[in-house]
C-alpha cells in the first residue's frame, strides 16, 4: 500500500500493537472502575443510616481515593510502554474526581442524580450526557451517530497527518530537532510559532478523537451528549470565544457549574471575576495533576516543571479579563468589526506565545514523539529506500471505524427505503379509499 510521489514512496507505517493494546486496556478497565465508583458513590449518597456527617466523610474519602488511584496504579505497575496510558489514567482520575465533587456539592446538571440509572450513565461516561427540562436523558437527534462517526474519521485522519509531520520534525518545524521552546530565550518566538501551533493541534486531535469515541456508545443508546470541541484552532474569534465556547466544553461546563456559578450568583460583580479566576486556577491545577502523572517516573526541568501549567492558565485568565475590559471601548469595538479570519489569526497570536508553559509537560516528556512512533503514520521514504520491510496494512482502528460507519449508513439507508415504501403504500391506500368513496357517491 505504497504510493509513488516523484520517485519517493508514501507508505503507512503501522502502529505499535502492544502500546495500542495497553492504552485500550487501561481505557476499558478505567471505565469499568468508574461505573463501580459511581454505584458506590450513589449508594453512599442515599445511605440515610450513615447520617449527614457520615455520608460526607465517606464520600470525601472516596473522592481522595479516586484522585490518588492513578498514581497508585503507576506505582504498583511501573512505567507503561506508552505515556499515553499514563495520560489516559490521569484523565479518568480527573473525570471521576470532579464528578464525585459534583455529587457531594450537588452542582451537577439537572437530573444527573435523579435516579441510579441517570447517575451511573452520567458518571461512567467521559462524554457528558445531556438532560432535558424534566431531568431525563435528552434524546439524540436523527443522524447524530453518523455525524459523530464521520467527524471521528476526519479527526483520525487529521491526527495521522499531524503525527506524521511531528515525526519528521520532532514537533518543532523551523527549529533544530530536540529544541524545547520553553527553554529558549523569549520561548523562541516568533520562529517557534509553527511548532507551537503543531503541538497544540496534536493535543486538540488527541482529545477530540478520544471524546468522539466516548460519544459513540452513548449515541447508540439514543442519548445526546455535549459536543466538546468546536474547531477552536480554526474558528475562535477571541480569547473568550476560544475558552468559553470552543475548547474542551466538557471541562468548561464542569468548571462553570462547580466553581464559577456559585460565586457569580452570590456577587454578580466581584463574584464573577473571582469565579472566573477560580475556574482557570482549577483548570491549571488539574492539568498539573495530569502532566505529573505523565511524567511520574521522569520529573525534571527537561520534561516537566511543576507550576508552569498553572501559570499558563492564570495568563489566559488575565487575557480574558483584559479582553472583557476592552470590549466596550473604541479599540474593542474596532477589533470586533474585523473579518472573522483576522480575528482568528489575532486570537492565535495572543494565546500561543504562552503555550510552551502548557505544552512542555507533554512535548518535553517525549509523549508527542512517542505517540508519533507508536501510531500509524504516513511516511515519505527517500528515493531508493526499501519499503519491503514495512508491513503495509490498513490500521485496525481505521478498518473498524470504516466497517462500523458502513454498517450504520446501511441501516440508515434501509430505514429510509422502508419509510418510503410505507409512505407509498399509505398513499396508495388513501387513493383507493378516495376512489371507492367517489364510486359510492356516483352510484347513489
N, C-alpha and C positions, 0 to 999 in steps of 0.2 A: 504494500500500500504506500508506494513512494511516488511522488510526482517530480518531474524534471523541470527545473527552472534555470534556463541559461546554463545548462551543464551541471547545476547543483541539484542535489536530491532533497526534497522536502519530505521528511519522514515523521511518523508519530512514535515518539519514544514511550514505551509502556510504563505504567505506574508500578511502584513497588508493592507487590501484593501483600507482603507481611505488614508493612506500615498501614496500608489501606484497611486491612482486616482489623488491625489493632484499633484504629480510630473508630471504625464501625462498632466493634465490640464494646468499647468504652461508652459510645453513644447509647447503644441499646440497653446495656446494663444500667447506665445512669438514668435513663427514662424509667426503667423498672423501679429503681430506688426512689425516684421522685414520686411515683404512684404510691409506693409503700409509705413514704413520709407524709404524703397528702392524707392517706387514710388514717394514719396515726394522729396527725395534727387535727383533723376534723373530729376524730373521736375524743381527743383531749379537750377540744373547744366546747364540746357538748356534754362533757362529764360533769354533771351537777354535783356529784358526790365529792369531787375534789375541792369545791368551794372556789371563789374567785381568786384568792391568793395562790391556791394550789394549781389552778389552771394556768395562771400567768407564769408561775415559776417553771412548770413542766414545759410549757410552750417556749419559754426563753431558753431552757436547757436544750430543747430540740433545735431551736434556731442556732445556738452555738455549735451543736453537733453538725448541723448542715453546713455551716461555714467552714468548719475545721476538716470535714470529711475529705475533700480533695487532697489536702496536704497529708492526711493520714494514709491515704491510698498511695501517694507518691513515696512517702517514707517507707511503707511496707513493700511496695513493688520495686522501687528503684526507678531509674530513668527509663522511660518508654522509648521505643525505637523512633517514634515520631513526636516532635514537640507539639504537633497539632493535637495529639492525645492529651497532653498537659493542658492545652488551651481549652479543649472540649470539657475536661474535668472541671476546670475553673468556671467555665460558662454555666455548666449545670449547677455548680455550687452557688453562683450568683442568682440564678433563676429561683432555686429552692429557697435561698435565704430571704430574698426580697418578697417572695410570695408568702412565706411564713410570717414575715413582718406585716404584710397586708392583713393576714388572718388575725394577728394579735391586735393590731390597731384598728381593724375594721375599715381600711381605706381602699379595699379592692373595688372593682366596678360593680354596678348594680346587679345583684343576682349571683355573684361569684360563690357565695357560701349559703345560698338558699336551700340547697339540698346536697346530699352526699355525692350524687352524680355530677352536679354542677361543679363542685369543688375539685373532685378528682380530675375531671377533664381540664378545668382551668389550670390547676396546679401542675399537672404532669405534662402538659403540652407547652413546649417552649414558644410556640406560636400563640399569641394572645387571642383567645376566643372572644367573640363579641356577644353581648346580651341585648335583648330588646327592652322596651319600656316595662314590660311585665316581669323582667328578670329571668326570662327563658332564653335558651340559645337562639341567636339570630340565624335565620335560615340563609344558607349560601345561595346567592342568585344564580340563575341558569348560566352555564358557561364558565363559572368561576374555576372549576377544576382544570378545564382545558387551558384557561388563561394562565393559571399558575404553572402548569406543565410547560407551556411554550416559553414563559419567562424563565423558568428553570433551565430549559435547554439553551436559551440565549446566554444566560449567565455562566453556565458551564463552559460554553464555547469561548465566551469572553475571558473567563478565568484561565483557560488553557492558553490563550494568546498572551495574556499578561504574564503568566508564569514562564512562557517561552521567551518573552523579551527580558524578564527578570533573570532567567537562567543565563542568557547571553551577556548580560550587563551587570550582574550582581546587584540588580535593582538600583544602580546608580549610573544611568546613562550620562555621558558627557563628563563623568568624573572617573578617576582611576579606580579599578576594581579594588575592593577592600576599603574604600573610603566610607567614613561614618560622618554624615553631616553634623551630628550633634557635637562632635569633637573638633570640627573645623572652625576657624575664625568666622564670626557672623553666620554660623551654620552653613557656610559655603555658598551663600546667596550672592548673586542670582543663579549661578551655574547649577546649583543643586535643585532648583525648582522642578525640572522634568523628572528627576529621580524621586522627589518627594511626592509628586502627583502620581507616579507609577506605584509607589509604595501604598499611598492612600487608596488608589484604585484596587490594588490587591486586597487590602483589608475590606474594602467595600464588597468586592466579589465574594470573598471568603464568607463574610457574614450573610450576604444576601442569598447565596446559594444554600447555605445551611438553613436559613429561615424559611425559604421557599420549600425546601424538603420537609420541614416540620409542618408546613401548612397543608401538604398533600393529604395525609391520612385524615386530618380534621375535615377537609373539604369533601373527602369521600363519604364521610358521615353526614354530609349536608349542613355542616356548621360553618358560618362565616368567621373569618379571622382578620386581624389588623394587617394592613399592608405595611410592612416595617420600613421599607426603603422606597423613596420616590425620586430616583435619579438625582441624588444630592450633588454629585460632582459635575453634572451637566446642566441642571436646570435651576439651581439655587440662585436667587437674585439679591440676597442679602445674607448677612451672618445670622440674623434671627430666622430667616426663612430656612437656612441650612439646618440649624439645630432644632428649630421648633416644628417644622413641617415636612422635613425630608430625610434627615439622617436618623436611623435607628429609632423609629417611633415606638417600638416596644419599650425601650428604656425611657424615652421621653414621657410617655403616658404614665409609666410607673412612678417616675420621679415627680411628675406633676401632681399625681394623686396623693403620694405619701409625704412629700416634703414641701412642695410649693403651695398647693391649695390650702392646707390648714393655716399657714401663716398669712396667705393673701386674704383669706376670709376674715381673720382676726383684725387685720390692719391693712386696708386696701392700699395705702401709700407706702409706708416703710416696710410693711409686711410683704409686699410683692417683691421689693428689692432683696429683702433678707431671704425670702423663699427661693428666689432665683439663685442667689449666692449659694444657699444650702444645697439646692438641686445640682448645681455644677460641681460643688465640692464633693458631694456623694458620688457623682459620676466619676470624678477623679480618683476617689478612694477605692471604688470597686474595680476600676481599671488597674490601679496599683496592685490590688489583690490578684487579678488575673495575670498581669505581667510577672508578678512574683512567682506564681505557680509555673509559668512557662520557663522561668529561669531558676527554678528551685535548686538545681544542682550546679549552677554556674553564676551566681550573683556576683557582679563586679562591674567596675566602670566601663569595661569594654562591651558588656552585654546589657546591664540594667542598673540604673541608679535610682534608688527609691526617692520619691518626691517629684521627679521630673514630670510624670503624667499628671499628677495633681496640679502642678504649676501650669501645665498646658491648659487644663480646664478652667483654671482661675483667669488665665489670659483671655480665654474665649468669653467668659462672663463679662470681663471688662470691655471687650469689643462689642458684645450685645448691649451692654449698658450705654456705651458711648453712642452706638447707632440709635438707640431709643431716644437718647437726649437730643440728638441732632435731627430726629425725624421731622420736627415741626419748624425747623429753621430753613432759611433760604437754601443753604447747602443741601439739606436733607431733601427738600422738595425738588431741587435740581437733579440730584442723584436718582430719585425715584422716577423721574421723567426720562431717563436714559433708556435706550433699547435694551431688551432683556439680555441679549448676548453680551453687551458691555457690562451690565451689572453682574452677570455670572463671572466674567473674567475678573472684575474688581473684587468680587467675593473670594475668588480663588487666591488672588494676590494678597488679600488681607488675612485669610485664615492659614495659608500654607507656610508662611515664614516661621511660625512657632511649631510646626508639625514635627520636627526632629525630636522634640521633647516627648511626643506621643508615640512616635514610630520606632524610636531607638530600642525599646524593650523587645520588639519583635524582629527588627532588622539586625540589630547588634547581636541578638541571641542566636541568629542564624536560622530562625524559623522560616523566614521567607525563602532563603536559598535552599533549605532542606525541603520545603514544600515543592519547589521547582524541580528538585532532583527526584522526589518520590512520587510526583504526579505525572499523569500523561501530558506531554508537551509536544509542540510542533517544532522540530529541529531542522535547520538548513545545513546539510552536510557539505563540506567543501568539495570542489571538483576532484574526482578521482577517489574519494573516500569510499570504503567498502561498507555498504549498508546491509550486507547479508547477515551480519551477526545480530542485527536488531530484530526482535520478534514483532513483526508487523501485524498487529491485531487491533480491532476496534476496542477501545477501553470498555470494561464491563459496565461501568456506570452509564456510559453513553448508550450502550446497546440496550440496557434495561429500561432507560428512560424512553428511548425510541419505541421499544415494544409496548410499554405501558401507554404512551401517548397515542400510539396507533390503535390500541385496544379501546381507549376512551373515545377516540374520534370515530371508530367503527360503531360503537354503541350509540353515540350521538346521532350518527347518520341513520342507523337503524330506527331509532326512536322517531326521527323526523319523517322517515318514509312511512312508518306506521301511522303517525299523526296525519299525514297527508292522505293515506289510504282511508283511514277512518273518516276524515273530513270529506273525502269524495263520496264515500258510502252514505254519509249523512245527507249530503246534498241530493244524491240520487233518491234517497228515501223521501226527503221533503218534496222533491219534484213529483214523485209518484203520488204522494198524498194530495198535492195540489191538482194533479190531472184527474185523480179519482173524484175529488170534490167537484171539479168543474163538470165532469161527466154526469154526476148525480144531479147537479143543478140543471143541466141541459135536459136530462131525461125527465125531470119533474115538470 
